Amino acid sequence: MNMWDFFWSVIALILVIEGFLPALSPSSWRNFMRLLSSQSDKTLRIAGLSMMILGALLLVAAHHLTT
């Protein structure tokens, strides 16, 4: 699998995962979005940075486990 095939596969998987909650429980998803929109910019930045770091660490760990 070349890099672009892998990239598009990852994007597709993200869309599938992101679609689970709105598809299964729209009201819960709406409440969660309302909660997120009430958070401060600082809180959202910290949460976003934390997710990016966790994702990068998981990628590194997965790479080391498969090589």
Secondary structure, DSSP 8 states (H G I E B T S, - for coil): --HHHHHHHHHHHHHHHHHHHHHH-HHHHHHHHHHHHTS-HHHHHHHHHHHHHHHHHHHHHHHHHH-
